[in-house]
Amino acid sequence: RALVETVCRAAMVTGMARAEVAQSKAVAGLKKQGVEIHYWRGEELQAFRAAYDEV
């Protein structure tokens, strides 16, 4: 069981690392094309989470 958990954890971490690299390249490409990147504020994210939890 420990071996399976370790392998799963390693696969997940590797996937997340690869996705982060791919996303940063994609965002950089979008910025070069003039796309403006906006971020949600903490209180907005909390409101979204509260609404999501209601559903």
PyMOL Python script that loads the backbone (N, CA, C, O; Angstrom):
from pymol import cmd

cmd.read_pdbstr("""\
ATOM      1  N   ARG A   1       0.826  -1.190   0.000  1.00  0.00           N
ATOM      2  CA  ARG A   1       0.000   0.000   0.000  1.00  0.00           C
ATOM      3  C   ARG A   1       0.871   1.255   0.000  1.00  0.00           C
ATOM      4  O   ARG A   1       0.605   2.203  -0.739  1.00  0.00           O
ATOM      5  N   ALA A   2       1.902   1.254   0.825  1.00  0.00           N
ATOM      6  CA  ALA A   2       2.791   2.419   0.887  1.00  0.00           C
ATOM      7  C   ALA A   2       3.448   2.678  -0.460  1.00  0.00           C
ATOM      8  O   ALA A   2       3.608   3.829  -0.867  1.00  0.00           O
ATOM      9  N   LEU A   3       3.824   1.620  -1.143  1.00  0.00           N
ATOM     10  CA  LEU A   3       4.444   1.763  -2.463  1.00  0.00           C
ATOM     11  C   LEU A   3       3.471   2.392  -3.453  1.00  0.00           C
ATOM     12  O   LEU A   3       3.851   3.290  -4.204  1.00  0.00           O
ATOM     13  N   VAL A   4       2.241   1.940  -3.464  1.00  0.00           N
ATOM     14  CA  VAL A   4       1.231   2.491  -4.367  1.00  0.00           C
ATOM     15  C   VAL A   4       0.993   3.964  -4.050  1.00  0.00           C
ATOM     16  O   VAL A   4       0.908   4.785  -4.963  1.00  0.00           O
ATOM     17  N   GLU A   5       0.885   4.304  -2.779  1.00  0.00           N
ATOM     18  CA  GLU A   5       0.675   5.700  -2.394  1.00  0.00           C
ATOM     19  C   GLU A   5       1.852   6.566  -2.820  1.00  0.00           C
ATOM     20  O   GLU A   5       1.660   7.681  -3.307  1.00  0.00           O
ATOM     21  N   THR A   6       3.064   6.063  -2.640  1.00  0.00           N
ATOM     22  CA  THR A   6       4.258   6.823  -3.026  1.00  0.00           C
ATOM     23  C   THR A   6       4.309   7.039  -4.532  1.00  0.00           C
ATOM     24  O   THR A   6       4.601   8.142  -4.993  1.00  0.00           O
ATOM     25  N   VAL A   7       4.028   5.998  -5.294  1.00  0.00           N
ATOM     26  CA  VAL A   7       4.042   6.109  -6.755  1.00  0.00           C
ATOM     27  C   VAL A   7       2.956   7.074  -7.228  1.00  0.00           C
ATOM     28  O   VAL A   7       3.197   7.886  -8.121  1.00  0.00           O
ATOM     29  N   CYS A   8       1.781   6.992  -6.646  1.00  0.00           N
ATOM     30  CA  CYS A   8       0.690   7.900  -7.021  1.00  0.00           C
ATOM     31  C   CYS A   8       1.050   9.344  -6.701  1.00  0.00           C
ATOM     32  O   CYS A   8       0.815  10.247  -7.503  1.00  0.00           O
ATOM     33  N   ARG A   9       1.623   9.549  -5.522  1.00  0.00           N
ATOM     34  CA  ARG A   9       2.022  10.900  -5.118  1.00  0.00           C
ATOM     35  C   ARG A   9       3.077  11.448  -6.077  1.00  0.00           C
ATOM     36  O   ARG A   9       2.998  12.604  -6.495  1.00  0.00           O
ATOM     37  N   ALA A  10       4.061  10.626  -6.426  1.00  0.00           N
ATOM     38  CA  ALA A  10       5.111  11.053  -7.348  1.00  0.00           C
ATOM     39  C   ALA A  10       4.535  11.387  -8.720  1.00  0.00           C
ATOM     40  O   ALA A  10       4.939  12.373  -9.336  1.00  0.00           O
ATOM     41  N   ALA A  11       3.605  10.583  -9.199  1.00  0.00           N
ATOM     42  CA  ALA A  11       2.979  10.844 -10.497  1.00  0.00           C
ATOM     43  C   ALA A  11       2.196  12.148 -10.469  1.00  0.00           C
ATOM     44  O   ALA A  11       2.222  12.918 -11.429  1.00  0.00           O
ATOM     45  N   MET A  12       1.506  12.390  -9.373  1.00  0.00           N
ATOM     46  CA  MET A  12       0.726  13.615  -9.255  1.00  0.00           C
ATOM     47  C   MET A  12       1.638  14.846  -9.218  1.00  0.00           C
ATOM     48  O   MET A  12       1.362  15.843  -9.885  1.00  0.00           O
ATOM     49  N   VAL A  13       2.709  14.777  -8.450  1.00  0.00           N
ATOM     50  CA  VAL A  13       3.644  15.903  -8.359  1.00  0.00           C
ATOM     51  C   VAL A  13       4.291  16.171  -9.714  1.00  0.00           C
ATOM     52  O   VAL A  13       4.424  17.324 -10.124  1.00  0.00           O
ATOM     53  N   THR A  14       4.690  15.115 -10.403  1.00  0.00           N
ATOM     54  CA  THR A  14       5.292  15.272 -11.725  1.00  0.00           C
ATOM     55  C   THR A  14       4.304  15.913 -12.696  1.00  0.00           C
ATOM     56  O   THR A  14       4.667  16.815 -13.451  1.00  0.00           O
ATOM     57  N   GLY A  15       3.080  15.458 -12.678  1.00  0.00           N
ATOM     58  CA  GLY A  15       2.055  16.028 -13.552  1.00  0.00           C
ATOM     59  C   GLY A  15       1.796  17.491 -13.256  1.00  0.00           C
ATOM     60  O   GLY A  15       1.643  18.299 -14.173  1.00  0.00           O
ATOM     61  N   MET A  16       1.745  17.833 -11.983  1.00  0.00           N
ATOM     62  CA  MET A  16       1.513  19.231 -11.604  1.00  0.00           C
ATOM     63  C   MET A  16       2.677  20.111 -12.046  1.00  0.00           C
ATOM     64  O   MET A  16       2.465  21.226 -12.523  1.00  0.00           O
ATOM     65  N   ALA A  17       3.896  19.622 -11.891  1.00  0.00           N
ATOM     66  CA  ALA A  17       5.068  20.394 -12.306  1.00  0.00           C
ATOM     67  C   ALA A  17       5.064  20.616 -13.814  1.00  0.00           C
ATOM     68  O   ALA A  17       5.340  21.721 -14.281  1.00  0.00           O
ATOM     69  N   ARG A  18       4.756  19.581 -14.566  1.00  0.00           N
ATOM     70  CA  ARG A  18       4.711  19.717 -16.030  1.00  0.00           C
ATOM     71  C   ARG A  18       3.598  20.663 -16.463  1.00  0.00           C
ATOM     72  O   ARG A  18       3.776  21.460 -17.384  1.00  0.00           O
ATOM     73  N   ALA A  19       2.468  20.576 -15.808  1.00  0.00           N
ATOM     74  CA  ALA A  19       1.344  21.451 -16.152  1.00  0.00           C
ATOM     75  C   ALA A  19       1.689  22.906 -15.871  1.00  0.00           C
ATOM     76  O   ALA A  19       1.339  23.794 -16.647  1.00  0.00           O
ATOM     77  N   GLU A  20       2.378  23.147 -14.756  1.00  0.00           N
ATOM     78  CA  GLU A  20       2.744  24.526 -14.415  1.00  0.00           C
ATOM     79  C   GLU A  20       3.666  25.122 -15.466  1.00  0.00           C
ATOM     80  O   GLU A  20       3.498  26.277 -15.855  1.00  0.00           O
ATOM     81  N   VAL A  21       4.629  24.351 -15.924  1.00  0.00           N
ATOM     82  CA  VAL A  21       5.537  24.821 -16.973  1.00  0.00           C
ATOM     83  C   VAL A  21       4.758  25.106 -18.251  1.00  0.00           C
ATOM     84  O   VAL A  21       4.957  26.143 -18.884  1.00  0.00           O
ATOM     85  N   ALA A  22       3.878  24.196 -18.629  1.00  0.00           N
ATOM     86  CA  ALA A  22       3.096  24.372 -19.855  1.00  0.00           C
ATOM     87  C   ALA A  22       2.193  25.595 -19.754  1.00  0.00           C
ATOM     88  O   ALA A  22       2.066  26.355 -20.714  1.00  0.00           O
ATOM     89  N   GLN A  23       1.568  25.787 -18.605  1.00  0.00           N
ATOM     90  CA  GLN A  23       0.671  26.924 -18.433  1.00  0.00           C
ATOM     91  C   GLN A  23       1.435  28.245 -18.475  1.00  0.00           C
ATOM     92  O   GLN A  23       0.957  29.213 -19.067  1.00  0.00           O
ATOM     93  N   SER A  24       2.614  28.296 -17.857  1.00  0.00           N
ATOM     94  CA  SER A  24       3.371  29.546 -17.866  1.00  0.00           C
ATOM     95  C   SER A  24       3.791  29.910 -19.285  1.00  0.00           C
ATOM     96  O   SER A  24       3.796  31.086 -19.648  1.00  0.00           O
ATOM     97  N   LYS A  25       4.144  28.910 -20.088  1.00  0.00           N
ATOM     98  CA  LYS A  25       4.482  29.175 -21.491  1.00  0.00           C
ATOM     99  C   LYS A  25       3.252  29.659 -22.257  1.00  0.00           C
ATOM    100  O   LYS A  25       3.347  30.573 -23.076  1.00  0.00           O
ATOM    101  N   ALA A  26       2.111  29.051 -21.993  1.00  0.00           N
ATOM    102  CA  ALA A  26       0.877  29.448 -22.673  1.00  0.00           C
ATOM    103  C   ALA A  26       0.497  30.877 -22.305  1.00  0.00           C
ATOM    104  O   ALA A  26       0.110  31.660 -23.173  1.00  0.00           O
ATOM    105  N   VAL A  27       0.605  31.221 -21.028  1.00  0.00           N
ATOM    106  CA  VAL A  27       0.265  32.575 -20.577  1.00  0.00           C
ATOM    107  C   VAL A  27       1.234  33.585 -21.189  1.00  0.00           C
ATOM    108  O   VAL A  27       0.816  34.662 -21.613  1.00  0.00           O
ATOM    109  N   ALA A  28       2.509  33.251 -21.239  1.00  0.00           N
ATOM    110  CA  ALA A  28       3.488  34.151 -21.854  1.00  0.00           C
ATOM    111  C   ALA A  28       3.143  34.392 -23.320  1.00  0.00           C
ATOM    112  O   ALA A  28       3.249  35.519 -23.806  1.00  0.00           O
ATOM    113  N   GLY A  29       2.733  33.350 -24.020  1.00  0.00           N
ATOM    114  CA  GLY A  29       2.332  33.497 -25.419  1.00  0.00           C
ATOM    115  C   GLY A  29       1.117  34.388 -25.574  1.00  0.00           C
ATOM    116  O   GLY A  29       1.050  35.198 -26.498  1.00  0.00           O
ATOM    117  N   LEU A  30       0.160  34.243 -24.677  1.00  0.00           N
ATOM    118  CA  LEU A  30      -1.033  35.090 -24.720  1.00  0.00           C
ATOM    119  C   LEU A  30      -0.678  36.552 -24.462  1.00  0.00           C
ATOM    120  O   LEU A  30      -1.194  37.449 -25.129  1.00  0.00           O
ATOM    121  N   LYS A  31       0.206  36.787 -23.490  1.00  0.00           N
ATOM    122  CA  LYS A  31       0.627  38.162 -23.186  1.00  0.00           C
ATOM    123  C   LYS A  31       1.304  38.807 -24.393  1.00  0.00           C
ATOM    124  O   LYS A  31       1.098  39.989 -24.667  1.00  0.00           O
ATOM    125  N   LYS A  32       2.115  38.026 -25.114  1.00  0.00           N
ATOM    126  CA  LYS A  32       2.785  38.543 -26.313  1.00  0.00           C
ATOM    127  C   LYS A  32       1.774  38.969 -27.369  1.00  0.00           C
ATOM    128  O   LYS A  32       2.050  39.853 -28.179  1.00  0.00           O
ATOM    129  N   GLN A  33       0.601  38.337 -27.359  1.00  0.00           N
ATOM    130  CA  GLN A  33      -0.451  38.660 -28.319  1.00  0.00           C
ATOM    131  C   GLN A  33      -1.331  39.807 -27.830  1.00  0.00           C
ATOM    132  O   GLN A  33      -2.304  40.172 -28.491  1.00  0.00           O
ATOM    133  N   GLY A  34      -0.989  40.378 -26.664  1.00  0.00           N
ATOM    134  CA  GLY A  34      -1.729  41.528 -26.161  1.00  0.00           C
ATOM    135  C   GLY A  34      -2.853  41.208 -25.196  1.00  0.00           C
ATOM    136  O   GLY A  34      -3.617  42.099 -24.826  1.00  0.00           O
ATOM    137  N   VAL A  35      -2.971  39.964 -24.782  1.00  0.00           N
ATOM    138  CA  VAL A  35      -4.026  39.586 -23.841  1.00  0.00           C
ATOM    139  C   VAL A  35      -3.682  40.124 -22.458  1.00  0.00           C
ATOM    140  O   VAL A  35      -2.550  39.981 -21.996  1.00  0.00           O
ATOM    141  N   GLU A  36      -4.652  40.740 -21.803  1.00  0.00           N
ATOM    142  CA  GLU A  36      -4.462  41.221 -20.434  1.00  0.00           C
ATOM    143  C   GLU A  36      -4.889  40.130 -19.464  1.00  0.00           C
ATOM    144  O   GLU A  36      -5.985  39.582 -19.577  1.00  0.00           O
ATOM    145  N   ILE A  37      -4.025  39.819 -18.519  1.00  0.00           N
ATOM    146  CA  ILE A  37      -4.306  38.787 -17.525  1.00  0.00           C
ATOM    147  C   ILE A  37      -4.848  39.465 -16.266  1.00  0.00           C
ATOM    148  O   ILE A  37      -4.233  40.392 -15.740  1.00  0.00           O
ATOM    149  N   HIS A  38      -5.987  39.002 -15.793  1.00  0.00           N
ATOM    150  CA  HIS A  38      -6.600  39.541 -14.578  1.00  0.00           C
ATOM    151  C   HIS A  38      -6.697  38.429 -13.543  1.00  0.00           C
ATOM    152  O   HIS A  38      -6.840  37.256 -13.888  1.00  0.00           O
ATOM    153  N   TYR A  39      -6.617  38.804 -12.288  1.00  0.00           N
ATOM    154  CA  TYR A  39      -6.682  37.829 -11.199  1.00  0.00           C
ATOM    155  C   TYR A  39      -7.883  38.134 -10.318  1.00  0.00           C
ATOM    156  O   TYR A  39      -8.216  39.300 -10.103  1.00  0.00           O
ATOM    157  N   TRP A  40      -8.534  37.097  -9.808  1.00  0.00           N
ATOM    158  CA  TRP A  40      -9.637  37.273  -8.874  1.00  0.00           C
ATOM    159  C   TRP A  40      -9.073  37.659  -7.514  1.00  0.00           C
ATOM    160  O   TRP A  40      -8.057  37.112  -7.083  1.00  0.00           O
ATOM    161  N   ARG A  41      -9.719  38.589  -6.843  1.00  0.00           N
ATOM    162  CA  ARG A  41      -9.339  38.963  -5.475  1.00  0.00           C
ATOM    163  C   ARG A  41      -9.805  37.866  -4.525  1.00  0.00           C
ATOM    164  O   ARG A  41     -10.696  37.080  -4.849  1.00  0.00           O
ATOM    165  N   GLY A  42      -9.188  37.827  -3.351  1.00  0.00           N
ATOM    166  CA  GLY A  42      -9.514  36.810  -2.358  1.00  0.00           C
ATOM    167  C   GLY A  42     -10.977  36.785  -1.980  1.00  0.00           C
ATOM    168  O   GLY A  42     -11.571  35.713  -1.859  1.00  0.00           O
ATOM    169  N   GLU A  43     -11.571  37.966  -1.790  1.00  0.00           N
ATOM    170  CA  GLU A  43     -12.984  38.009  -1.401  1.00  0.00           C
ATOM    171  C   GLU A  43     -13.895  37.533  -2.532  1.00  0.00           C
ATOM    172  O   GLU A  43     -14.959  36.969  -2.278  1.00  0.00           O
ATOM    173  N   GLU A  44     -13.482  37.759  -3.772  1.00  0.00           N
ATOM    174  CA  GLU A  44     -14.263  37.251  -4.898  1.00  0.00           C
ATOM    175  C   GLU A  44     -14.209  35.718  -4.938  1.00  0.00           C
ATOM    176  O   GLU A  44     -15.225  35.056  -5.153  1.00  0.00           O
ATOM    177  N   LEU A  45     -13.024  35.175  -4.731  1.00  0.00           N
ATOM    178  CA  LEU A  45     -12.890  33.716  -4.709  1.00  0.00           C
ATOM    179  C   LEU A  45     -13.706  33.105  -3.578  1.00  0.00           C
ATOM    180  O   LEU A  45     -14.304  32.042  -3.749  1.00  0.00           O
ATOM    181  N   GLN A  46     -13.735  33.765  -2.430  1.00  0.00           N
ATOM    182  CA  GLN A  46     -14.530  33.273  -1.306  1.00  0.00           C
ATOM    183  C   GLN A  46     -16.017  33.282  -1.647  1.00  0.00           C
ATOM    184  O   GLN A  46     -16.742  32.350  -1.299  1.00  0.00           O
ATOM    185  N   ALA A  47     -16.473  34.333  -2.326  1.00  0.00           N
ATOM    186  CA  ALA A  47     -17.878  34.415  -2.724  1.00  0.00           C
ATOM    187  C   ALA A  47     -18.217  33.307  -3.723  1.00  0.00           C
ATOM    188  O   ALA A  47     -19.277  32.688  -3.636  1.00  0.00           O
ATOM    189  N   PHE A  48     -17.315  33.064  -4.664  1.00  0.00           N
ATOM    190  CA  PHE A  48     -17.535  31.983  -5.624  1.00  0.00           C
ATOM    191  C   PHE A  48     -17.606  30.635  -4.917  1.00  0.00           C
ATOM    192  O   PHE A  48     -18.456  29.801  -5.230  1.00  0.00           O
ATOM    193  N   ARG A  49     -16.710  30.432  -3.967  1.00  0.00           N
ATOM    194  CA  ARG A  49     -16.686  29.160  -3.232  1.00  0.00           C
ATOM    195  C   ARG A  49     -17.975  28.976  -2.438  1.00  0.00           C
ATOM    196  O   ARG A  49     -18.537  27.881  -2.403  1.00  0.00           O
ATOM    197  N   ALA A  50     -18.441  30.051  -1.800  1.00  0.00           N
ATOM    198  CA  ALA A  50     -19.676  29.968  -1.020  1.00  0.00           C
ATOM    199  C   ALA A  50     -20.856  29.618  -1.925  1.00  0.00           C
ATOM    200  O   ALA A  50     -21.685  28.780  -1.571  1.00  0.00           O
ATOM    201  N   ALA A  51     -20.929  30.258  -3.094  1.00  0.00           N
ATOM    202  CA  ALA A  51     -22.013  29.970  -4.037  1.00  0.00           C
ATOM    203  C   ALA A  51     -21.907  28.536  -4.552  1.00  0.00           C
ATOM    204  O   ALA A  51     -22.920  27.852  -4.701  1.00  0.00           O
ATOM    205  N   TYR A  52     -20.709  28.089  -4.819  1.00  0.00           N
ATOM    206  CA  TYR A  52     -20.487  26.717  -5.288  1.00  0.00           C
ATOM    207  C   TYR A  52     -20.930  25.710  -4.228  1.00  0.00           C
ATOM    208  O   TYR A  52     -21.580  24.712  -4.539  1.00  0.00           O
ATOM    209  N   ASP A  53     -20.574  25.981  -2.987  1.00  0.00           N
ATOM    210  CA  ASP A  53     -20.922  25.067  -1.899  1.00  0.00           C
ATOM    211  C   ASP A  53     -22.431  24.970  -1.691  1.00  0.00           C
ATOM    212  O   ASP A  53     -22.928  23.939  -1.236  1.00  0.00           O
ATOM    213  N   GLU A  54     -23.169  26.039  -2.021  1.00  0.00           N
ATOM    214  CA  GLU A  54     -24.626  26.015  -1.887  1.00  0.00           C
ATOM    215  C   GLU A  54     -25.261  25.051  -2.885  1.00  0.00           C
ATOM    216  O   GLU A  54     -26.266  24.404  -2.589  1.00  0.00           O
ATOM    217  N   VAL A  55     -24.669  24.966  -4.050  1.00  0.00           N
ATOM    218  CA  VAL A  55     -25.204  24.106  -5.112  1.00  0.00           C
ATOM    219  C   VAL A  55     -24.808  22.695  -4.814  1.00  0.00           C
ATOM    220  O   VAL A  55     -25.145  21.786  -5.573  1.00  0.00           O
TER     221      VAL A  55
END
""", "prot")
cmd.dss("prot")
cmd.show_as("cartoon", "prot")
cmd.util.cbc("prot")
cmd.orient("prot")
